Amino acid sequence: MKAFEEVNRALEDEELQLALGKASLSSQLKVEEVLRSRPELAELAKEVREIKKRSIARLDELIEQAMNSLRAVKATPHFAEGAERAREIVGKLVGSGKLVVLSKSMAAAEVGLREHLQSLGNEVWETDLGELLVQLEGSKPMHTITPAVHMTRRRAMELLRKAGARVEGESIEAAVRAAREFLREKIVRAHVGITGANALAADTGALVTVENESNIRLVSGAPPLHIAIVPVDKIVPTLMDAVKVAMVQAAYAGLYPPTYINIVAGPSSTADIERTRVYGAQGPVEQHVVLLDNGRLAARGGPFEEQLLCVRCGRCQYECPVWVHTANHWGGPVYGGPMGLAWTAITHDELEAGKLSFLCLGCGRCDEACPVSIPISRMARELRRRALTLGKP
């Protein structure tokens, strides 16, 4: 099995092992400090669990409400049953010969969106620094929040220079400055900006995102066409609910207070379009939101339903003793680590997820770390049981 070959290579990579060990310890200490200094966040996490549970229970209704709300703010909603349909929708909207910029989006990675748009003849750039480095390396993200966690500073600078970024000096600050200049030029010229969302408010059609690099607000606010790809499990009833989800995601990723929280409800207003005409500034005059199912609706009522509560903070990954040695080489083709097992079963292939679950130690640290109390280790055991029924591990 190819995934096990990746795991073996990861275990033999001394540079990767050193990077993961440092990153894991640093993240754990950062999150512990945030939660210790802000005890109210644990209560907010409990509230978010209930918000998500109620949302999943009435998801069909919320999808319909969200689509109506999106239309009300002059955005165009789409529903994609699976990855192929999502690629088809976005591909038709973008066309070919365009410059496209993306913010970090696991949903986009889930459907292979960047590669699809490139195959249509578009120039496509990731704008999150970690995702950019992963794109330049030709690899895949190694963590949900910090995708280039496996990469040394030397390797990062090598990749940026090879891509044409002017890195002056050997400091991390020099690399970040060069990457910012390199990407801002792409964003300013881009025809299309594509983002994900931390949450979508059904009552207003508002997209909520949280970030620390300011690239998401640029990607959603600078190009004339903004496309958001949003998994249906991220739909919640109200805008306040959506902001609470974003706050918990940031806190349990160790990014508290979040540097930027963005709320986007529809494309530019008439006044904004007039300013664009007068001053020559760019801005989204057209917005499309693709609601992605890809197995999520079918997962309701089944043994992996509680994975739909996930806020994608990535804390379970840093707490996992297996992930600390393998990164996202283990867990699934897109979603890695403990959370990746059930997400792989839901969105990709249950048997593959079951085979990967045999590497889980069953220690339960992921359960304790999860802000919304998803029983991740129980689902791993269920995947093993099913793998033994469906095929040999």
Secondary structure by P-SEA (a helix, b strand, c coil): caaaaaaaaaaacaaaaaaaaaaaaaaaaaaaaaaaaccaaaaaaaaaaaaaaaaaaaaaaaaaaaaaaaaaacbbbbbbccaaaaaaaaaaacccccbbbbcccaaaaaaaaaaaaaaaccccccccaaaaaaaaacccccccccccccccaaaaaaaaaaaccccccccaaaaaaaaaaaaaaaaaaccbbbbcccbbbccccbbbbbbccaaaaaaaccccbbbbbbccccccccaaaaaaaaaaaaaaaccccccbbbbbcccccaaaaaaaaacccccccbbbbbbccccccccccccccccccccccccccccccccccccccccccccccaaaaaaaaacccaaaaaaaccccccccccccccccccaaaaaaaaaaaaaaaaccc
